């Protein structure tokens, strides 16, 4: 099964729930004010958020007026284009240097360690040599879990003991990465939002190590969010953005929620691109984000470029 099909199935709860109402809305009636009002309500229910939902409807009004659109089905196509535009930009990982460094942050329970393992597998499939750094030394379980995923992804890992200095782990991982000629270094980190000062200090220390030991390397700071938490994920991201200088978002567990509209809210409200999305438990169920594929799957369309109607 291709990932587009997995994406369609993974978004089944969102499609079959709130977004089915969008299909019904555009398949009946005329293009009038009540349509925009109902659309806004539907988007809010899908965790797109009030501010972003209002923006979507405002842009649709403008686009309908500009094009002189009278057909609700054509207006639906305009809506799809607006959503693609809002979610597009910056999706590609910036990992052109050798080595490149990816820091992965996020609170416990969002699937952070699992995401690192799946990301390593994806990059390995793309021909990259990957090395993991177990810099979440706060929990012994985090180190052990990352080790299991390193084995599954067939990549090496650098680790210290529980309670070790995370920056020291990152230092040793970069040193080993350079010596082994790896393409991408992925470092796990501990995220503890209840103490933002500690988080900021820890990440600042890690950043100084990276800039000193790999000054010319591309560096990504990716926040892992659990999509099932909806608008709480957006609020969490705002706090992390304040503390950590994010370059991208990874949204996991999209297959477990009927409110997949949070994807739209994250990009629009934070101005931070979505790099990966996860729609299942398997190692290949985390894939680079593609806005057009996402929208087509959400509206149950044909795969982009397939030539189907």
N, C-alpha and C positions, 0 to 999 in steps of 0.2 A: 504494500500500500504506500503510495506517495504521500509526502507531507501535506500537500494541499487537501487530500482526502482526510488525513488525520486531523487537520485543522478544522475542517467542516464538522467532523464527528466530535472533536474536542469542544467546539463551540455550540454543541447541541443544546445545552441548557439555556444559553443566552438566546440562540435562534428560536427555540421552541417556546421561550417565555416572552420576555418583553419585546424583543425585536420582531416577533411574529406580528405584534400589533402594528408595527410600522408597515409591514407588507399589507395588512388589512386596510390601514389608513389610506394608502396610496392606490389601492385597487377599487376604492369607492368614492363617490362624491366629486366635488369640484375643488379647484385650488382657491380657497378663501381663507379668511382669518382664522376660522375655527380649526382648519387643518394645521396651521402653524402652532396654535395653542395646544392642540392635542399632541402634536409631535414633541413639543417642549416637555410636556408632562411625561410622555413615554421615555424620552431620553433621561430625564431626571430619575425615573424609576430604574433605569438601567445603570445607575451610578456614573453617568456622564458628568453629573454635577450641575447645579443651577446656573452658574456663570457660563460654563462651556455650552450648556444646552441652549441658553439664550443666544450665544454667539453663532451656533450652528443654524438656528432658526432665522436669525438676522441675515446671515449670509445667503441662506436659501431664498429669503424674500427678495434680496437684491438680485440674485442670479435669475430668478423667475422673471422679475421685472425687466432686467437687461435683455433677456432672450425672448421675451414675449411668450413664454411658455404657457400653454393652456391645458396640456395633457398631464394628468397626475402621474402617469407612468414615466413621462419624460422628466417630471419634477423629481421623481424618485431617483432617476439616473443622475440628476444634478446633485441631489443629496449625497449620493455615493461619492461623487467626485470631490465634494466639499470635505467629506470625512477623510478621504485619501490625502488631500492637501494638508489637512490639519495634523495628521499623524506622520507625515513624511518629513524627511530631513535628518541627516546625521546617523542613520541606522548602521552604517558600516563601522565595524571595529577599526580603530586606528592602530594597526599593528604592522606597519611596514618596516620597522627597524628590526635588527637582530642583535640582542633580544629586544622584544617588547614586553612591557609589564602590565598585568591586569590585577588591580586590587579589588577584591569582592567583599562588600560589607552588607550587613542586614541583621535584624534581630533574630533570636532563636525561634525556630518553628516555621520560618518562611520558605525553607528548602534551600538555604544558602550552600551548604556543603554538597548536597546532591546536585545543585546547579553547576558548581565548579567541576564536578566529575563529568557531567553531561557536556559542558562547554569544552572540556579537555578532549572528550571523544569527538566532538564536532570538528575542532581544529585539527585533530590528528587525521580525521577523514579527509580534510582539505590539504593534507601533506605537510602540516606543521609539526615540528618537534617541540613537545610541551613538557614543562617541568612544574610541579606543584610545590607550594610552600605552605606548611601547616602553621600559619602565624596566629591562628585562634588558639592560644595556649591557655585560655581561661578554663576550658573544660577538656579533660582527658578524652572524653567521648568524641569531641570534635576531631581530635588528631586521629583517633582510631577509625572514625567514619570516613575521613578523607582518604586514609590509607586504603580502605576497601574500594572506594571509587577510583583511586589511582590504579589499582589492579584491574578493575573492570575496563578502564579506558586505556590500559596498557601504556601508562606513563610513569615516570619516576617521581618521587616525592622527597623533599627535605623536611626533616622534623627535629624538634628538640623535645624536652620533657614538659609535662604540665607545669604551668607557672613560669615558664621561661620568658625572657624578654621578646615580645613579638618582633621588634625591630631587628634583633639579633638573628631571628629566623629568616627574616627578609634579606638581611645582609648575606647570610650563608647561602640562601637560595639563588640570589643574583650572582654570587661568586661561582657557585656550582654551574649555573646556567651559562655563564660566559665560558667557563672551562670546557663544558660539554657541547658548546655550539648550538644551544637550543634557540628556537624561534620565538617562543612565547613562554613567559613565566607567569603563572597564576597564583596569587597569594590569598589565602583565606585570612580574614581578620575577625576579631570579636566586635560585635556591635551591642552596646549597652546604652540605650537611650535615656535610662533613668539617671545617667550621669554623663551629660553631654560634654562637660569639661574634660573628663577622663578620656572620652572617645576622641575629642578634638586633639588633646595632647598626644595620645597614642598614634593617631593618624598623621599628625605633624611630624612626629619622630620618624615614623616609617617613610614618609615623603622625603624627609631630609636624607635618609639612607639611600633611597632610590636615586635622588638627584645627585648625590655624591658618587655612588657606585655605578650608575648607569645614566650619566648626564644627557646623553644624546638619544636615549630610548623613548619611543612612544609609550605613554602611560595612560591607561584607562582606569577610572574609579567607578565601578558598577555597583548599584544598589539593587539587591534582590527584594522584591515585594510579593506578597501573597495576594493574588487577585480576588480571592474569596472575601477579603476584608473590605473591599469596595472603597468608599471614600476615606476610611481609616488609613488605607494604604497611601492615599494621596497626602493626607496629613503627616503621616510618618515620613514620607519622602521629603516634605518641606523641611522637617526638622533635620534630617540627614543632610539635605542640601546646604543648610545653614552651617553645619558642622564640618562637612567633608569635601566640598568642591566636586560634586558628582559630574561625570561625563556621560553616564548612561544608566538606563534602567533595565532590569530583567524582571519580567512578570511571570510568576509561576502559577500553577493550579487553575489556569483558565478553563480547564475541563470541569472544574468543580463548582462553578458559579453560573447563575442565570443573569448576572449583572456585568457582563464583559465590557460594557461601555466605559468601565474604569480605564481602559487602554487609551481612549480618547482624552479623558480628563487628565491623565498623567502627563501626556505630551503637551497639551494646551496650557495647563495651569502651572506646570513647572518649567516649561521651556527646555526640558532635558529629553533627549531622544531615547526611544525604546530600542534596545540592541537585540534582545532575545525574548521569546515567549515560550512557555511550557504548556503543553496540552495533554500530559499523561505521565505515567511512571517509568516508561521504558527509557533506555539510555539515548535513543534517537528521537525522543519526544520533545526535546528542547531544540529550537531552530532559530536562526537569525530572523529578525522581524522584517516583514514586507507589508507595508501599509495596504497596497492594492490587493494582495492575496487575502489579507485579514478581512477587508471590507467585502470582497467577493464571497468569502466563506461565510461571513456573517449574514449576508443577504442570499446565501445559498445559490450563488451564480456559478458559471463555468470557470475553470482555472484560467487566469490571465494568460493570453497567448495560445489558448487551446484551439481557437477558431470556432468554438461553439457559441451559439446564441445565448 
